[in-house]
Amino acid sequence: MPTTSEERELKLLVPADFQVPPLTGVHGIAGVVEGQPLELSATYYDTSDMRLMNRGVTLRYRLGDD
């Protein structure tokens, strides 16, 4: 049976010199580990009449991560 998940994405504009503050000690964050950069590839699908996009939905197939 296929699995589904809901993902929310938020894009923010920040100044060029912005640095993420330390996240250790923030409620809900168990730990911080520096990882290797990922190279992701995504393909987006929709109907020919763009029915998904017109309803604010995207269907994506992504490679390169777990």
Summary of the structure (lengths in Angstrom):
residues: 66
radius of gyration: 16.9
end to end distance: 18.3
largest distance: 47.7
contacts: 60
relative contact order: 0.16
helix: 6%
strand: 15%
